[in-house]
Amino acid sequence: MTNVESLLKLYYLNTYKLSFDYAIPMLPMDFSLRQYVYLRNMEFIPFADYLVADNEKVQDVLYSVGADILFRFEKFLILNNTFKMGVRAAYNGGSLSDRVGMKEPYSFRFVAGVDF
């Protein structure tokens, strides 16, 4: 359970979430820089999330759609595990985003992660 889902359970009796994401490998690169960096490929990951939260008085909706473009490294400096880094573009909306005062629905972020 994510932090957002834990927080929503404090204020709403029921929450329902539907998520979709699919990693599409692109550009098989197989590029290495000595023993320090091994770049495997690039991944395109479209996603969509839809959440409904309700209690006895109100029902709120939160949704997001977007995509990640990630570079997948099998070795990156001292990391021997799969390391991914790239950018995320997303559009967020719904009545819950209005309730918390989200002013800008578009977001562009740097993302990174390690698979253990």
Jmol script that loads the backbone (N, CA, C; Angstrom):
load data "model"
ATOM      1  N   MET A   1       0.850  -1.172   0.000  1.00  0.00           N
ATOM      2  CA  MET A   1       0.000   0.000   0.000  1.00  0.00           C
ATOM      3  C   MET A   1       0.898   1.238   0.000  1.00  0.00           C
ATOM      4  N   THR A   2       0.596   2.190  -0.867  1.00  0.00           N
ATOM      5  CA  THR A   2       1.398   3.407  -0.950  1.00  0.00           C
ATOM      6  C   THR A   2       0.993   4.394   0.140  1.00  0.00           C
ATOM      7  N   ASN A   3       1.782   5.432   0.311  1.00  0.00           N
ATOM      8  CA  ASN A   3       1.482   6.451   1.312  1.00  0.00           C
ATOM      9  C   ASN A   3       0.180   7.178   1.001  1.00  0.00           C
ATOM     10  N   VAL A   4      -0.080   7.412  -0.290  1.00  0.00           N
ATOM     11  CA  VAL A   4      -1.317   8.093  -0.683  1.00  0.00           C
ATOM     12  C   VAL A   4      -2.525   7.228  -0.331  1.00  0.00           C
ATOM     13  N   GLU A   5      -2.448   5.930  -0.597  1.00  0.00           N
ATOM     14  CA  GLU A   5      -3.563   5.043  -0.274  1.00  0.00           C
ATOM     15  C   GLU A   5      -3.794   4.973   1.233  1.00  0.00           C
ATOM     16  N   SER A   6      -2.729   4.965   2.035  1.00  0.00           N
ATOM     17  CA  SER A   6      -2.864   4.957   3.496  1.00  0.00           C
ATOM     18  C   SER A   6      -3.534   6.231   3.979  1.00  0.00           C
ATOM     19  N   LEU A   7      -3.147   7.369   3.405  1.00  0.00           N
ATOM     20  CA  LEU A   7      -3.742   8.646   3.786  1.00  0.00           C
ATOM     21  C   LEU A   7      -5.224   8.702   3.409  1.00  0.00           C
ATOM     22  N   LEU A   8      -5.568   8.197   2.234  1.00  0.00           N
ATOM     23  CA  LEU A   8      -6.972   8.211   1.803  1.00  0.00           C
ATOM     24  C   LEU A   8      -7.840   7.339   2.704  1.00  0.00           C
ATOM     25  N   LYS A   9      -7.306   6.253   3.217  1.00  0.00           N
ATOM     26  CA  LYS A   9      -8.084   5.374   4.096  1.00  0.00           C
ATOM     27  C   LYS A   9      -8.436   6.057   5.418  1.00  0.00           C
ATOM     28  N   LEU A  10      -7.693   7.098   5.798  1.00  0.00           N
ATOM     29  CA  LEU A  10      -8.022   7.856   7.002  1.00  0.00           C
ATOM     30  C   LEU A  10      -9.277   8.699   6.814  1.00  0.00           C
ATOM     31  N   TYR A  11      -9.522   9.187   5.603  1.00  0.00           N
ATOM     32  CA  TYR A  11     -10.619  10.115   5.345  1.00  0.00           C
ATOM     33  C   TYR A  11     -11.819   9.508   4.626  1.00  0.00           C
ATOM     34  N   TYR A  12     -11.617   8.374   3.975  1.00  0.00           N
ATOM     35  CA  TYR A  12     -12.696   7.779   3.188  1.00  0.00           C
ATOM     36  C   TYR A  12     -12.934   6.344   3.650  1.00  0.00           C
ATOM     37  N   LEU A  13     -14.193   5.930   3.629  1.00  0.00           N
ATOM     38  CA  LEU A  13     -14.526   4.560   4.007  1.00  0.00           C
ATOM     39  C   LEU A  13     -14.070   3.556   2.962  1.00  0.00           C
ATOM     40  N   ASN A  14     -14.261   3.885   1.696  1.00  0.00           N
ATOM     41  CA  ASN A  14     -13.929   2.968   0.611  1.00  0.00           C
ATOM     42  C   ASN A  14     -13.053   3.660  -0.427  1.00  0.00           C
ATOM     43  N   THR A  15     -12.067   2.938  -0.921  1.00  0.00           N
ATOM     44  CA  THR A  15     -11.271   3.423  -2.046  1.00  0.00           C
ATOM     45  C   THR A  15     -11.130   2.292  -3.053  1.00  0.00           C
ATOM     46  N   TYR A  16     -11.252   2.638  -4.323  1.00  0.00           N
ATOM     47  CA  TYR A  16     -11.126   1.677  -5.409  1.00  0.00           C
ATOM     48  C   TYR A  16     -10.136   2.238  -6.417  1.00  0.00           C
ATOM     49  N   LYS A  17      -9.201   1.413  -6.848  1.00  0.00           N
ATOM     50  CA  LYS A  17      -8.158   1.899  -7.745  1.00  0.00           C
ATOM     51  C   LYS A  17      -7.993   0.934  -8.912  1.00  0.00           C
ATOM     52  N   LEU A  18      -7.845   1.506 -10.099  1.00  0.00           N
ATOM     53  CA  LEU A  18      -7.577   0.736 -11.307  1.00  0.00           C
ATOM     54  C   LEU A  18      -6.328   1.329 -11.948  1.00  0.00           C
ATOM     55  N   SER A  19      -5.321   0.490 -12.226  1.00  0.00           N
ATOM     56  CA  SER A  19      -4.056   0.957 -12.793  1.00  0.00           C
ATOM     57  C   SER A  19      -3.692   0.148 -14.019  1.00  0.00           C
ATOM     58  N   PHE A  20      -3.010   0.809 -14.932  1.00  0.00           N
ATOM     59  CA  PHE A  20      -2.500   0.154 -16.131  1.00  0.00           C
ATOM     60  C   PHE A  20      -1.133   0.733 -16.431  1.00  0.00           C
ATOM     61  N   ASP A  21      -0.170  -0.137 -16.671  1.00  0.00           N
ATOM     62  CA  ASP A  21       1.115   0.303 -17.214  1.00  0.00           C
ATOM     63  C   ASP A  21       1.730  -0.865 -17.972  1.00  0.00           C
ATOM     64  N   TYR A  22       2.506  -0.540 -18.979  1.00  0.00           N
ATOM     65  CA  TYR A  22       3.084  -1.587 -19.814  1.00  0.00           C
ATOM     66  C   TYR A  22       4.441  -1.105 -20.335  1.00  0.00           C
ATOM     67  N   ALA A  23       5.492  -1.838 -20.004  1.00  0.00           N
ATOM     68  CA  ALA A  23       6.841  -1.470 -20.437  1.00  0.00           C
ATOM     69  C   ALA A  23       7.099  -1.998 -21.839  1.00  0.00           C
ATOM     70  N   ILE A  24       7.451  -1.108 -22.749  1.00  0.00           N
ATOM     71  CA  ILE A  24       7.737  -1.469 -24.132  1.00  0.00           C
ATOM     72  C   ILE A  24       9.224  -1.218 -24.374  1.00  0.00           C
ATOM     73  N   PRO A  25      10.029  -2.284 -24.523  1.00  0.00           N
ATOM     74  CA  PRO A  25      11.451  -2.073 -24.793  1.00  0.00           C
ATOM     75  C   PRO A  25      11.655  -1.464 -26.175  1.00  0.00           C
ATOM     76  N   MET A  26      12.563  -0.504 -26.241  1.00  0.00           N
ATOM     77  CA  MET A  26      12.849   0.174 -27.501  1.00  0.00           C
ATOM     78  C   MET A  26      14.359   0.339 -27.639  1.00  0.00           C
ATOM     79  N   LEU A  27      14.811   0.529 -28.828  1.00  0.00           N
ATOM     80  CA  LEU A  27      16.205   0.819 -29.117  1.00  0.00           C
ATOM     81  C   LEU A  27      17.190  -0.085 -28.372  1.00  0.00           C
ATOM     82  N   PRO A  28      17.316  -1.328 -28.768  1.00  0.00           N
ATOM     83  CA  PRO A  28      18.317  -2.184 -28.120  1.00  0.00           C
ATOM     84  C   PRO A  28      19.713  -1.633 -28.397  1.00  0.00           C
ATOM     85  N   MET A  29      20.358  -1.138 -27.363  1.00  0.00           N
ATOM     86  CA  MET A  29      21.621  -0.437 -27.556  1.00  0.00           C
ATOM     87  C   MET A  29      22.834  -1.310 -27.282  1.00  0.00           C
ATOM     88  N   ASP A  30      22.830  -2.036 -26.181  1.00  0.00           N
ATOM     89  CA  ASP A  30      23.972  -2.848 -25.776  1.00  0.00           C
ATOM     90  C   ASP A  30      25.268  -2.061 -25.900  1.00  0.00           C
ATOM     91  N   PHE A  31      25.337  -0.961 -25.177  1.00  0.00           N
ATOM     92  CA  PHE A  31      26.499  -0.079 -25.187  1.00  0.00           C
ATOM     93  C   PHE A  31      27.224  -0.200 -23.856  1.00  0.00           C
ATOM     94  N   SER A  32      28.530  -0.396 -23.888  1.00  0.00           N
ATOM     95  CA  SER A  32      29.284  -0.453 -22.639  1.00  0.00           C
ATOM     96  C   SER A  32      30.444   0.530 -22.682  1.00  0.00           C
ATOM     97  N   LEU A  33      30.752   1.047 -21.518  1.00  0.00           N
ATOM     98  CA  LEU A  33      31.874   1.948 -21.341  1.00  0.00           C
ATOM     99  C   LEU A  33      32.804   1.288 -20.322  1.00  0.00           C
ATOM    100  N   ARG A  34      33.684   0.473 -20.853  1.00  0.00           N
ATOM    101  CA  ARG A  34      34.574  -0.358 -20.034  1.00  0.00           C
ATOM    102  C   ARG A  34      33.754  -1.182 -19.059  1.00  0.00           C
ATOM    103  N   GLN A  35      34.202  -1.277 -17.819  1.00  0.00           N
ATOM    104  CA  GLN A  35      33.458  -2.055 -16.835  1.00  0.00           C
ATOM    105  C   GLN A  35      32.553  -1.167 -15.983  1.00  0.00           C
ATOM    106  N   TYR A  36      32.418   0.123 -16.326  1.00  0.00           N
ATOM    107  CA  TYR A  36      31.690   1.054 -15.477  1.00  0.00           C
ATOM    108  C   TYR A  36      30.206   1.167 -15.817  1.00  0.00           C
ATOM    109  N   VAL A  37      29.883   1.156 -17.087  1.00  0.00           N
ATOM    110  CA  VAL A  37      28.498   1.382 -17.515  1.00  0.00           C
ATOM    111  C   VAL A  37      28.144   0.394 -18.619  1.00  0.00           C
ATOM    112  N   TYR A  38      26.964  -0.242 -18.472  1.00  0.00           N
ATOM    113  CA  TYR A  38      26.437  -1.092 -19.537  1.00  0.00           C
ATOM    114  C   TYR A  38      24.986  -0.699 -19.757  1.00  0.00           C
ATOM    115  N   LEU A  39      24.718  -0.007 -20.851  1.00  0.00           N
ATOM    116  CA  LEU A  39      23.377   0.451 -21.204  1.00  0.00           C
ATOM    117  C   LEU A  39      22.706  -0.603 -22.062  1.00  0.00           C
ATOM    118  N   ARG A  40      21.619  -1.174 -21.557  1.00  0.00           N
ATOM    119  CA  ARG A  40      20.926  -2.271 -22.225  1.00  0.00           C
ATOM    120  C   ARG A  40      19.981  -1.778 -23.320  1.00  0.00           C
ATOM    121  N   ASN A  41      19.010  -0.933 -22.931  1.00  0.00           N
ATOM    122  CA  ASN A  41      18.036  -0.422 -23.903  1.00  0.00           C
ATOM    123  C   ASN A  41      17.296   0.778 -23.328  1.00  0.00           C
ATOM    124  N   MET A  42      16.340   1.253 -24.085  1.00  0.00           N
ATOM    125  CA  MET A  42      15.455   2.319 -23.656  1.00  0.00           C
ATOM    126  C   MET A  42      14.057   1.730 -23.566  1.00  0.00           C
ATOM    127  N   GLU A  43      13.282   2.144 -22.555  1.00  0.00           N
ATOM    128  CA  GLU A  43      11.918   1.645 -22.381  1.00  0.00           C
ATOM    129  C   GLU A  43      10.927   2.809 -22.435  1.00  0.00           C
ATOM    130  N   PHE A  44       9.802   2.553 -23.076  1.00  0.00           N
ATOM    131  CA  PHE A  44       8.677   3.487 -23.111  1.00  0.00           C
ATOM    132  C   PHE A  44       7.569   2.836 -22.300  1.00  0.00           C
ATOM    133  N   ILE A  45       7.087   3.521 -21.248  1.00  0.00           N
ATOM    134  CA  ILE A  45       6.097   2.923 -20.349  1.00  0.00           C
ATOM    135  C   ILE A  45       4.883   3.843 -20.227  1.00  0.00           C
ATOM    136  N   PRO A  46       3.834   3.610 -21.028  1.00  0.00           N
ATOM    137  CA  PRO A  46       2.601   4.380 -20.841  1.00  0.00           C
ATOM    138  C   PRO A  46       1.864   3.876 -19.596  1.00  0.00           C
ATOM    139  N   PHE A  47       1.148   4.787 -18.919  1.00  0.00           N
ATOM    140  CA  PHE A  47       0.401   4.383 -17.723  1.00  0.00           C
ATOM    141  C   PHE A  47      -0.881   5.185 -17.593  1.00  0.00           C
ATOM    142  N   ALA A  48      -1.810   4.613 -16.833  1.00  0.00           N
ATOM    143  CA  ALA A  48      -3.069   5.284 -16.493  1.00  0.00           C
ATOM    144  C   ALA A  48      -3.518   4.766 -15.136  1.00  0.00           C
ATOM    145  N   ASP A  49      -3.960   5.664 -14.274  1.00  0.00           N
ATOM    146  CA  ASP A  49      -4.474   5.315 -12.946  1.00  0.00           C
ATOM    147  C   ASP A  49      -5.801   6.036 -12.746  1.00  0.00           C
ATOM    148  N   TYR A  50      -6.740   5.341 -12.092  1.00  0.00           N
ATOM    149  CA  TYR A  50      -8.044   5.918 -11.803  1.00  0.00           C
ATOM    150  C   TYR A  50      -8.433   5.471 -10.401  1.00  0.00           C
ATOM    151  N   LEU A  51      -8.749   6.423  -9.525  1.00  0.00           N
ATOM    152  CA  LEU A  51      -9.084   6.114  -8.140  1.00  0.00           C
ATOM    153  C   LEU A  51     -10.399   6.781  -7.771  1.00  0.00           C
ATOM    154  N   VAL A  52     -11.266   6.019  -7.107  1.00  0.00           N
ATOM    155  CA  VAL A  52     -12.521   6.545  -6.582  1.00  0.00           C
ATOM    156  C   VAL A  52     -12.481   6.354  -5.072  1.00  0.00           C
ATOM    157  N   ALA A  53     -12.727   7.421  -4.327  1.00  0.00           N
ATOM    158  CA  ALA A  53     -12.753   7.371  -2.868  1.00  0.00           C
ATOM    159  C   ALA A  53     -14.091   7.938  -2.412  1.00  0.00           C
ATOM    160  N   ASP A  54     -14.773   7.215  -1.520  1.00  0.00           N
ATOM    161  CA  ASP A  54     -16.064   7.724  -1.046  1.00  0.00           C
ATOM    162  C   ASP A  54     -16.265   7.413   0.428  1.00  0.00           C
ATOM    163  N   ASN A  55     -17.100   8.245   1.039  1.00  0.00           N
ATOM    164  CA  ASN A  55     -17.622   7.982   2.375  1.00  0.00           C
ATOM    165  C   ASN A  55     -19.106   8.301   2.327  1.00  0.00           C
ATOM    166  N   GLU A  56     -19.736   8.465   3.450  1.00  0.00           N
ATOM    167  CA  GLU A  56     -21.194   8.637   3.454  1.00  0.00           C
ATOM    168  C   GLU A  56     -21.649   9.951   2.830  1.00  0.00           C
ATOM    169  N   LYS A  57     -20.770  10.965   2.815  1.00  0.00           N
ATOM    170  CA  LYS A  57     -21.193  12.287   2.350  1.00  0.00           C
ATOM    171  C   LYS A  57     -20.682  12.677   0.973  1.00  0.00           C
ATOM    172  N   VAL A  58     -19.522  12.194   0.586  1.00  0.00           N
ATOM    173  CA  VAL A  58     -18.893  12.696  -0.637  1.00  0.00           C
ATOM    174  C   VAL A  58     -18.179  11.569  -1.374  1.00  0.00           C
ATOM    175  N   GLN A  59     -18.109  11.730  -2.697  1.00  0.00           N
ATOM    176  CA  GLN A  59     -17.349  10.803  -3.528  1.00  0.00           C
ATOM    177  C   GLN A  59     -16.375  11.623  -4.372  1.00  0.00           C
ATOM    178  N   ASP A  60     -15.093  11.278  -4.298  1.00  0.00           N
ATOM    179  CA  ASP A  60     -14.062  11.996  -5.042  1.00  0.00           C
ATOM    180  C   ASP A  60     -13.371  11.060  -6.014  1.00  0.00           C
ATOM    181  N   VAL A  61     -12.838  11.653  -7.083  1.00  0.00           N
ATOM    182  CA  VAL A  61     -12.146  10.908  -8.138  1.00  0.00           C
ATOM    183  C   VAL A  61     -10.764  11.531  -8.330  1.00  0.00           C
ATOM    184  N   LEU A  62      -9.770  10.680  -8.579  1.00  0.00           N
ATOM    185  CA  LEU A  62      -8.419  11.124  -8.888  1.00  0.00           C
ATOM    186  C   LEU A  62      -7.915  10.262 -10.040  1.00  0.00           C
ATOM    187  N   TYR A  63      -7.326  10.891 -11.056  1.00  0.00           N
ATOM    188  CA  TYR A  63      -6.802  10.116 -12.184  1.00  0.00           C
ATOM    189  C   TYR A  63      -5.508  10.722 -12.688  1.00  0.00           C
ATOM    190  N   SER A  64      -4.727   9.899 -13.355  1.00  0.00           N
ATOM    191  CA  SER A  64      -3.503  10.373 -14.006  1.00  0.00           C
ATOM    192  C   SER A  64      -3.233   9.514 -15.226  1.00  0.00           C
ATOM    193  N   VAL A  65      -2.695  10.130 -16.248  1.00  0.00           N
ATOM    194  CA  VAL A  65      -2.274   9.440 -17.470  1.00  0.00           C
ATOM    195  C   VAL A  65      -0.947  10.044 -17.902  1.00  0.00           C
ATOM    196  N   GLY A  66      -0.114   9.222 -18.509  1.00  0.00           N
ATOM    197  CA  GLY A  66       1.168   9.740 -18.960  1.00  0.00           C
ATOM    198  C   GLY A  66       2.082   8.628 -19.424  1.00  0.00           C
ATOM    199  N   ALA A  67       3.373   8.934 -19.438  1.00  0.00           N
ATOM    200  CA  ALA A  67       4.357   7.952 -19.903  1.00  0.00           C
ATOM    201  C   ALA A  67       5.728   8.253 -19.297  1.00  0.00           C
ATOM    202  N   ASP A  68       6.504   7.184 -19.150  1.00  0.00           N
ATOM    203  CA  ASP A  68       7.900   7.279 -18.740  1.00  0.00           C
ATOM    204  C   ASP A  68       8.771   6.903 -19.929  1.00  0.00           C
ATOM    205  N   ILE A  69       9.894   7.569 -20.067  1.00  0.00           N
ATOM    206  CA  ILE A  69      10.934   7.161 -21.013  1.00  0.00           C
ATOM    207  C   ILE A  69      12.182   6.935 -20.175  1.00  0.00           C
ATOM    208  N   LEU A  70      12.599   5.665 -20.095  1.00  0.00           N
ATOM    209  CA  LEU A  70      13.685   5.275 -19.201  1.00  0.00           C
ATOM    210  C   LEU A  70      14.827   4.627 -19.962  1.00  0.00           C
ATOM    211  N   PHE A  71      16.036   4.908 -19.512  1.00  0.00           N
ATOM    212  CA  PHE A  71      17.215   4.191 -19.979  1.00  0.00           C
ATOM    213  C   PHE A  71      17.501   3.089 -18.969  1.00  0.00           C
ATOM    214  N   ARG A  72      17.690   1.864 -19.466  1.00  0.00           N
ATOM    215  CA  ARG A  72      17.891   0.713 -18.598  1.00  0.00           C
ATOM    216  C   ARG A  72      19.366   0.305 -18.623  1.00  0.00           C
ATOM    217  N   PHE A  73      20.004   0.409 -17.480  1.00  0.00           N
ATOM    218  CA  PHE A  73      21.404   0.032 -17.318  1.00  0.00           C
ATOM    219  C   PHE A  73      21.483  -1.282 -16.552  1.00  0.00           C
ATOM    220  N   GLU A  74      22.276  -2.218 -17.027  1.00  0.00           N
ATOM    221  CA  GLU A  74      22.509  -3.464 -16.288  1.00  0.00           C
ATOM    222  C   GLU A  74      23.687  -3.303 -15.336  1.00  0.00           C
ATOM    223  N   LYS A  75      24.526  -2.337 -15.586  1.00  0.00           N
ATOM    224  CA  LYS A  75      25.611  -1.969 -14.672  1.00  0.00           C
ATOM    225  C   LYS A  75      25.783  -0.468 -14.783  1.00  0.00           C
ATOM    226  N   PHE A  76      25.847   0.194 -13.631  1.00  0.00           N
ATOM    227  CA  PHE A  76      26.023   1.643 -13.609  1.00  0.00           C
ATOM    228  C   PHE A  76      26.948   1.990 -12.448  1.00  0.00           C
ATOM    229  N   LEU A  77      28.175   2.314 -12.786  1.00  0.00           N
ATOM    230  CA  LEU A  77      29.221   2.618 -11.815  1.00  0.00           C
ATOM    231  C   LEU A  77      29.369   1.472 -10.812  1.00  0.00           C
ATOM    232  N   ILE A  78      28.952   1.646  -9.554  1.00  0.00           N
ATOM    233  CA  ILE A  78      29.123   0.572  -8.566  1.00  0.00           C
ATOM    234  C   ILE A  78      27.892  -0.317  -8.434  1.00  0.00           C
ATOM    235  N   LEU A  79      26.793   0.022  -9.120  1.00  0.00           N
ATOM    236  CA  LEU A  79      25.567  -0.784  -9.045  1.00  0.00           C
ATOM    237  C   LEU A  79      25.639  -1.926 -10.050  1.00  0.00           C
ATOM    238  N   ASN A  80      25.504  -3.154  -9.583  1.00  0.00           N
ATOM    239  CA  ASN A  80      25.478  -4.305 -10.471  1.00  0.00           C
ATOM    240  C   ASN A  80      24.060  -4.762 -10.781  1.00  0.00           C
ATOM    241  N   ASN A  81      23.065  -4.140 -10.166  1.00  0.00           N
ATOM    242  CA  ASN A  81      21.666  -4.478 -10.417  1.00  0.00           C
ATOM    243  C   ASN A  81      21.129  -3.600 -11.545  1.00  0.00           C
ATOM    244  N   THR A  82      19.941  -3.946 -12.025  1.00  0.00           N
ATOM    245  CA  THR A  82      19.309  -3.142 -13.070  1.00  0.00           C
ATOM    246  C   THR A  82      18.964  -1.759 -12.517  1.00  0.00           C
ATOM    247  N   PHE A  83      19.436  -0.735 -13.182  1.00  0.00           N
ATOM    248  CA  PHE A  83      19.213   0.651 -12.780  1.00  0.00           C
ATOM    249  C   PHE A  83      18.527   1.358 -13.940  1.00  0.00           C
ATOM    250  N   LYS A  84      17.424   2.043 -13.635  1.00  0.00           N
ATOM    251  CA  LYS A  84      16.686   2.766 -14.668  1.00  0.00           C
ATOM    252  C   LYS A  84      16.612   4.239 -14.299  1.00  0.00           C
ATOM    253  N   MET A  85      16.784   5.096 -15.308  1.00  0.00           N
ATOM    254  CA  MET A  85      16.592   6.525 -15.076  1.00  0.00           C
ATOM    255  C   MET A  85      16.067   7.173 -16.355  1.00  0.00           C
ATOM    256  N   GLY A  86      15.282   8.215 -16.149  1.00  0.00           N
ATOM    257  CA  GLY A  86      14.692   8.894 -17.292  1.00  0.00           C
ATOM    258  C   GLY A  86      13.758  10.004 -16.857  1.00  0.00           C
ATOM    259  N   VAL A  87      12.721  10.241 -17.664  1.00  0.00           N
ATOM    260  CA  VAL A  87      11.763  11.314 -17.391  1.00  0.00           C
ATOM    261  C   VAL A  87      10.338  10.770 -17.420  1.00  0.00           C
ATOM    262  N   ARG A  88       9.453  11.468 -16.695  1.00  0.00           N
ATOM    263  CA  ARG A  88       8.035  11.134 -16.660  1.00  0.00           C
ATOM    264  C   ARG A  88       7.234  12.383 -17.004  1.00  0.00           C
ATOM    265  N   ALA A  89       6.280  12.213 -17.907  1.00  0.00           N
ATOM    266  CA  ALA A  89       5.322  13.274 -18.225  1.00  0.00           C
ATOM    267  C   ALA A  89       3.944  12.741 -17.867  1.00  0.00           C
ATOM    268  N   ALA A  90       3.156  13.546 -17.131  1.00  0.00           N
ATOM    269  CA  ALA A  90       1.849  13.066 -16.671  1.00  0.00           C
ATOM    270  C   ALA A  90       0.842  14.204 -16.640  1.00  0.00           C
ATOM    271  N   TYR A  91      -0.423  13.821 -16.772  1.00  0.00           N
ATOM    272  CA  TYR A  91      -1.544  14.728 -16.583  1.00  0.00           C
ATOM    273  C   TYR A  91      -2.365  14.184 -15.427  1.00  0.00           C
ATOM    274  N   ASN A  92      -2.619  15.009 -14.408  1.00  0.00           N
ATOM    275  CA  ASN A  92      -3.363  14.589 -13.220  1.00  0.00           C
ATOM    276  C   ASN A  92      -4.632  15.418 -13.110  1.00  0.00           C
ATOM    277  N   GLY A  93      -5.711  14.786 -12.681  1.00  0.00           N
ATOM    278  CA  GLY A  93      -6.955  15.523 -12.541  1.00  0.00           C
ATOM    279  C   GLY A  93      -7.950  14.812 -11.663  1.00  0.00           C
ATOM    280  N   GLY A  94      -9.156  15.350 -11.620  1.00  0.00           N
ATOM    281  CA  GLY A  94     -10.231  14.790 -10.822  1.00  0.00           C
ATOM    282  C   GLY A  94     -10.628  15.721  -9.693  1.00  0.00           C
ATOM    283  N   SER A  95     -11.744  15.407  -9.065  1.00  0.00           N
ATOM    284  CA  SER A  95     -12.262  16.259  -7.999  1.00  0.00           C
ATOM    285  C   SER A  95     -11.355  16.269  -6.775  1.00  0.00           C
ATOM    286  N   LEU A  96     -10.636  15.182  -6.531  1.00  0.00           N
ATOM    287  CA  LEU A  96      -9.726  15.139  -5.379  1.00  0.00           C
ATOM    288  C   LEU A  96      -8.524  16.050  -5.590  1.00  0.00           C
ATOM    289  N   SER A  97      -8.046  16.163  -6.811  1.00  0.00           N
ATOM    290  CA  SER A  97      -6.940  17.090  -7.082  1.00  0.00           C
ATOM    291  C   SER A  97      -7.391  18.537  -6.898  1.00  0.00           C
ATOM    292  N   ASP A  98      -8.654  18.841  -7.236  1.00  0.00           N
ATOM    293  CA  ASP A  98      -9.186  20.178  -6.996  1.00  0.00           C
ATOM    294  C   ASP A  98      -9.314  20.449  -5.500  1.00  0.00           C
ATOM    295  N   ARG A  99      -9.699  19.437  -4.744  1.00  0.00           N
ATOM    296  CA  ARG A  99      -9.911  19.579  -3.296  1.00  0.00           C
ATOM    297  C   ARG A  99      -8.602  19.877  -2.556  1.00  0.00           C
ATOM    298  N   VAL A 100      -7.488  19.289  -3.014  1.00  0.00           N
ATOM    299  CA  VAL A 100      -6.201  19.529  -2.351  1.00  0.00           C
ATOM    300  C   VAL A 100      -5.484  20.754  -2.918  1.00  0.00           C
ATOM    301  N   GLY A 101      -6.069  21.406  -3.901  1.00  0.00           N
ATOM    302  CA  GLY A 101      -5.518  22.650  -4.420  1.00  0.00           C
ATOM    303  C   GLY A 101      -4.416  22.489  -5.452  1.00  0.00           C
ATOM    304  N   MET A 102      -4.459  21.423  -6.216  1.00  0.00           N
ATOM    305  CA  MET A 102      -3.468  21.230  -7.278  1.00  0.00           C
ATOM    306  C   MET A 102      -3.747  22.251  -8.379  1.00  0.00           C
ATOM    307  N   LYS A 103      -2.772  23.131  -8.602  1.00  0.00           N
ATOM    308  CA  LYS A 103      -2.985  24.215  -9.561  1.00  0.00           C
ATOM    309  C   LYS A 103      -2.578  23.840 -10.979  1.00  0.00           C
ATOM    310  N   GLU A 104      -1.514  23.078 -11.115  1.00  0.00           N
ATOM    311  CA  GLU A 104      -1.006  22.715 -12.443  1.00  0.00           C
ATOM    312  C   GLU A 104      -1.233  21.221 -12.688  1.00  0.00           C
ATOM    313  N   PRO A 105      -2.062  20.844 -13.658  1.00  0.00           N
ATOM    314  CA  PRO A 105      -2.350  19.424 -13.870  1.00  0.00           C
ATOM    315  C   PRO A 105      -1.219  18.668 -14.563  1.00  0.00           C
ATOM    316  N   TYR A 106      -0.338  19.375 -15.253  1.00  0.00           N
ATOM    317  CA  TYR A 106       0.750  18.700 -15.963  1.00  0.00           C
ATOM    318  C   TYR A 106       1.977  18.618 -15.072  1.00  0.00           C
ATOM    319  N   SER A 107       2.705  17.501 -15.166  1.00  0.00           N
ATOM    320  CA  SER A 107       3.950  17.396 -14.420  1.00  0.00           C
ATOM    321  C   SER A 107       5.007  16.710 -15.283  1.00  0.00           C
ATOM    322  N   PHE A 108       6.227  17.180 -15.151  1.00  0.00           N
ATOM    323  CA  PHE A 108       7.392  16.597 -15.810  1.00  0.00           C
ATOM    324  C   PHE A 108       8.446  16.395 -14.737  1.00  0.00           C
ATOM    325  N   ARG A 109       8.917  15.133 -14.602  1.00  0.00           N
ATOM    326  CA  ARG A 109       9.832  14.805 -13.514  1.00  0.00           C
ATOM    327  C   ARG A 109      10.946  13.887 -13.972  1.00  0.00           C
ATOM    328  N   PHE A 110      12.036  13.952 -13.244  1.00  0.00           N
ATOM    329  CA  PHE A 110      13.124  12.995 -13.386  1.00  0.00           C
ATOM    330  C   PHE A 110      12.790  11.797 -12.508  1.00  0.00           C
ATOM    331  N   VAL A 111      12.940  10.574 -13.042  1.00  0.00           N
ATOM    332  CA  VAL A 111      12.683   9.353 -12.268  1.00  0.00           C
ATOM    333  C   VAL A 111      13.884   8.432 -12.346  1.00  0.00           C
ATOM    334  N   ALA A 112      14.087   7.658 -11.280  1.00  0.00           N
ATOM    335  CA  ALA A 112      15.173   6.701 -11.232  1.00  0.00           C
ATOM    336  C   ALA A 112      14.793   5.584 -10.276  1.00  0.00           C
ATOM    337  N   GLY A 113      15.347   4.389 -10.493  1.00  0.00           N
ATOM    338  CA  GLY A 113      15.058   3.272  -9.611  1.00  0.00           C
ATOM    339  C   GLY A 113      16.025   2.122  -9.840  1.00  0.00           C
ATOM    340  N   VAL A 114      16.137   1.264  -8.819  1.00  0.00           N
ATOM    341  CA  VAL A 114      17.015   0.106  -8.872  1.00  0.00           C
ATOM    342  C   VAL A 114      16.184  -1.134  -8.602  1.00  0.00           C
ATOM    343  N   ASP A 115      16.356  -2.188  -9.404  1.00  0.00           N
ATOM    344  CA  ASP A 115      15.706  -3.476  -9.157  1.00  0.00           C
ATOM    345  C   ASP A 115      16.661  -4.339  -8.338  1.00  0.00           C
ATOM    346  N   PHE A 116      16.183  -4.843  -7.215  1.00  0.00           N
ATOM    347  CA  PHE A 116      17.003  -5.734  -6.387  1.00  0.00           C
ATOM    348  C   PHE A 116      16.563  -7.159  -6.528  1.00  0.00           C
TER     349      PHE A 116
END
end "model"
wireframe off; spacefill off
backbone 0.3
color backbone group
